[in-house]
Amino acid sequence: MKRGVRNQARWGLVPFWSKDGTAAFNTINAKAETVATSPAYREPWKRRRCLVPADWFYEWKKIDEKTKQPYAISLKGGELFAFAGLWDTWKDKATGQELQT
């Protein structure tokens, strides 16, 4: 993604070095304490940062061992806000198709 170019990307980071492009569900939340050193986030942290616009997000409260309750959180006035994000491009070696996440 070059600056000023709008591209759609799939949610969840798939690192460029992923073998099969399926790491996305384990890489949704980067922790500030490890983002610069974690293999999945290290390169995007250096060169591929972005803002992710949102008008709400979910937090989950653990009710019991097997149950979590989702809570949608938004600003009082409903305004947009942004999360810090990382992006990467994964390329399928078999087809050459690129996936931006």
PyMOL commands that set and color helices and strands:
alter all, ss='L'
color gray80, all
select helices_A, chain A and resi 23-26+42-47
alter helices_A, ss='H'
color red, helices_A
select strands_A, chain A and resi 49-54+57-62+68-73+81-86+89-91+98-100
alter strands_A, ss='S'
color yellow, strands_A
deselect
rebuild
show_as cartoon
